[in-house]
């Protein structure tokens, strides 16, 4: 009660000096609270809480998918028999490749001795399977007839002009291959030969 009176006293002094000087300064009468009246106090600071279990699980899953995405990118060793070298700059992607839903992409670009180009783009999805994402992808051009390679859960492909694109899905990882060549036939042959290599690097499900 003592600290409560001090706070109220400062308020009364400001108001009382303005126009209440004729009242008796009986602070005990005006501002005492009855016994047992509730008082307001500042609660102690909350103790630091434990990390949220759901957030921790999501973070762990995100790291795992990121590792799977990195592991699915074809390396120079993987492509040793394909006659490619790392591209000095990334070729322009087709509209089909650009239409893949955003996620956490990784990838690389390569150049054939013939001048054809290869782009790989690998994307991970935390809240959706890669097959579910692939089902939504729509690309212009001629659909490719592709066997399902070992390691993939689903595969789709298209050719438009001299560019052919193949998308392979497994788990939460979508691996895309895109070859641009002087003819559609050359691009199709190249991307079909690469599909099994990319499928083997997808996460096991």
C-alpha positions as CSV (number, residue, x, y, z in Angstrom):
1,X,0.0,0.0,0.0
2,X,2.9,2.4,0.7
3,X,4.1,2.4,-2.9
4,X,0.6,2.7,-4.2
5,X,0.1,5.9,-2.2
6,X,3.3,7.5,-3.5
7,X,2.1,7.1,-7.1
8,X,-1.3,8.5,-6.3
9,X,0.2,11.3,-4.3
10,X,2.2,12.7,-7.3
11,X,-1.1,12.7,-9.3
12,X,-3.0,14.5,-6.6
13,X,-0.3,17.2,-6.2
14,X,-0.6,18.1,-9.8
15,X,-4.4,18.3,-9.8
16,X,-4.8,19.7,-6.3
17,X,-2.5,22.7,-7.0
18,X,-4.7,23.7,-9.9
19,X,-8.0,24.1,-8.1
20,X,-8.4,21.9,-5.0
21,X,-6.5,23.9,-2.4
22,X,-9.6,24.5,-0.3
23,X,-10.0,20.7,0.4
24,X,-8.3,19.2,3.4
25,X,-5.2,17.3,2.4
26,X,-6.5,14.1,4.0
27,X,-4.8,11.6,1.7
28,X,-5.8,8.8,4.1
29,X,-9.5,9.6,3.5
30,X,-9.4,10.1,-0.3
31,X,-7.0,7.5,-1.5
32,X,-6.8,4.6,1.0
33,X,-8.0,1.3,-0.5
34,X,-10.1,-1.0,1.6
35,X,-8.3,-3.9,3.1
36,X,-8.1,-6.8,0.8
37,X,-8.5,-4.7,-2.4
38,X,-6.7,-6.0,-5.5
39,X,-3.4,-4.4,-6.4
40,X,-1.6,-4.3,-9.7
41,X,2.0,-5.5,-10.0
42,X,4.3,-6.0,-12.9
43,X,4.6,-9.7,-13.6
44,X,8.2,-11.2,-13.5
45,X,9.8,-11.6,-16.9
46,X,8.9,-14.9,-18.5
47,X,11.5,-17.6,-18.4
48,X,13.1,-18.4,-21.8
49,X,10.9,-21.1,-23.4
50,X,12.1,-24.3,-25.0
51,X,12.4,-24.3,-28.8
52,X,9.1,-25.2,-30.4
53,X,9.1,-28.9,-31.4
54,X,7.3,-28.3,-34.7
55,X,9.7,-25.5,-35.7
56,X,12.7,-27.7,-34.9
57,X,11.3,-30.6,-36.9
58,X,10.6,-28.3,-39.9
59,X,14.2,-26.9,-39.7
60,X,15.6,-30.4,-39.7
61,X,13.4,-31.5,-42.7
62,X,14.5,-28.3,-44.6
63,X,18.2,-29.2,-44.1
64,X,17.6,-32.7,-45.2
65,X,15.9,-31.7,-48.4
66,X,18.6,-29.1,-49.1
67,X,21.2,-31.9,-48.8
68,X,19.2,-34.1,-51.1
69,X,19.0,-31.3,-53.7
70,X,22.7,-30.8,-53.6
71,X,23.3,-34.5,-54.0
72,X,21.1,-34.7,-57.0
73,X,23.1,-32.2,-59.1
74,X,25.2,-34.0,-61.8
75,X,28.9,-33.6,-61.4
76,X,31.8,-33.6,-63.9
77,X,32.4,-37.2,-62.9
78,X,28.8,-38.2,-63.6
79,X,29.0,-36.6,-67.1
80,X,32.5,-37.8,-68.0
81,X,31.1,-39.9,-70.9
82,X,28.9,-37.3,-72.3
83,X,31.5,-35.0,-73.9
84,X,30.5,-31.9,-72.0
85,X,32.5,-29.2,-70.2
86,X,31.3,-26.6,-67.6
87,X,29.7,-23.6,-69.3
88,X,31.3,-20.2,-68.8
89,X,27.9,-18.7,-68.3
90,X,24.4,-20.2,-67.9
91,X,22.4,-20.4,-71.1
92,X,18.9,-18.9,-71.2
93,X,16.3,-21.3,-69.9
94,X,13.2,-22.2,-71.9
95,X,9.7,-21.1,-70.9
96,X,9.1,-24.7,-69.7
97,X,12.0,-24.7,-67.3
98,X,11.0,-21.3,-66.0
99,X,7.5,-22.6,-65.4
100,X,8.7,-25.0,-62.7
101,X,7.3,-23.8,-59.3
102,X,9.8,-22.0,-57.2
103,X,11.5,-23.9,-54.4
104,X,15.1,-24.2,-53.4
105,X,17.0,-24.6,-56.7
106,X,20.5,-25.7,-57.3
107,X,22.1,-26.7,-60.6
108,X,24.8,-26.4,-63.2
109,X,25.3,-25.6,-66.9
110,X,27.3,-27.5,-69.4
111,X,28.4,-27.2,-73.1
112,X,28.8,-30.0,-75.6
113,X,31.7,-29.9,-78.1
114,X,29.0,-29.5,-80.8
115,X,27.9,-26.3,-79.2
116,X,24.7,-27.7,-77.7
117,X,24.0,-26.7,-74.1
118,X,22.8,-28.6,-71.1
119,X,21.2,-27.0,-68.0
120,X,20.3,-28.9,-64.9
121,X,18.0,-27.4,-62.3
122,X,17.2,-29.3,-59.1
123,X,14.5,-28.0,-56.7
124,X,13.4,-29.1,-53.3
125,X,10.0,-28.7,-51.8
126,X,9.3,-28.8,-48.0
127,X,5.5,-28.9,-47.9
128,X,4.8,-30.9,-51.1
129,X,6.1,-34.0,-52.9
130,X,8.0,-33.5,-56.1
131,X,5.5,-35.7,-57.9
132,X,2.7,-33.4,-56.8
133,X,4.6,-30.4,-58.2
134,X,5.3,-32.2,-61.5
135,X,1.7,-33.0,-62.0
136,X,1.0,-29.2,-62.1
137,X,3.7,-28.4,-64.6
138,X,2.4,-27.6,-68.1
139,X,4.8,-27.0,-71.0
140,X,4.2,-26.1,-74.6
141,X,5.5,-28.4,-77.4
142,X,5.5,-32.0,-78.2
143,X,5.3,-34.4,-75.2
144,X,8.1,-37.0,-75.0
145,X,7.4,-40.7,-74.6
146,X,9.8,-41.5,-71.7
147,X,10.2,-44.8,-69.8
148,X,10.3,-44.3,-66.0
149,X,14.0,-44.6,-65.1
150,X,15.2,-46.4,-62.0
151,X,15.3,-44.0,-59.0
152,X,12.5,-41.7,-60.2
153,X,8.8,-41.8,-59.1
154,X,7.6,-39.9,-62.1
155,X,8.9,-38.4,-65.3
156,X,7.6,-36.0,-67.9
157,X,9.2,-34.3,-70.9
158,X,8.6,-32.0,-73.8
159,X,10.4,-30.7,-76.9
160,X,9.8,-27.3,-78.5
161,X,12.0,-26.3,-81.4
162,X,15.6,-27.3,-80.7
163,X,15.1,-27.5,-76.9
164,X,14.0,-30.6,-75.0
165,X,13.2,-30.7,-71.3
166,X,12.8,-33.7,-68.9
167,X,11.6,-33.4,-65.3
168,X,12.2,-36.3,-62.9
169,X,10.6,-36.5,-59.4
170,X,11.3,-38.5,-56.2
171,X,10.5,-37.7,-52.7
172,X,10.6,-33.9,-52.3
173,X,13.2,-33.3,-55.1
174,X,12.5,-32.4,-58.7
175,X,15.4,-32.7,-61.1
176,X,15.1,-30.9,-64.4
177,X,17.3,-31.4,-67.5
178,X,17.2,-29.2,-70.5
179,X,19.2,-29.6,-73.7
180,X,19.3,-27.1,-76.6
181,X,20.7,-28.3,-79.9
182,X,20.6,-27.4,-83.5
183,X,17.8,-29.9,-84.1
184,X,15.0,-31.3,-82.0
185,X,16.2,-34.8,-82.7
186,X,19.6,-34.2,-81.3
187,X,18.2,-32.5,-78.2
188,X,15.8,-35.3,-77.6
189,X,18.5,-38.0,-77.9
190,X,20.8,-36.2,-75.5
191,X,18.2,-35.5,-72.8
192,X,16.9,-39.1,-73.0
193,X,20.4,-40.4,-72.5
194,X,20.9,-38.1,-69.4
195,X,17.6,-39.0,-67.7
196,X,18.8,-42.3,-66.2
197,X,21.9,-40.5,-64.8
198,X,19.9,-37.8,-63.1
199,X,17.3,-40.4,-61.8
200,X,20.0,-42.4,-60.0
201,X,21.0,-39.3,-58.0
202,X,17.5,-38.6,-56.7
203,X,16.8,-39.4,-53.0
204,X,15.7,-43.0,-52.3
205,X,12.1,-43.3,-51.3
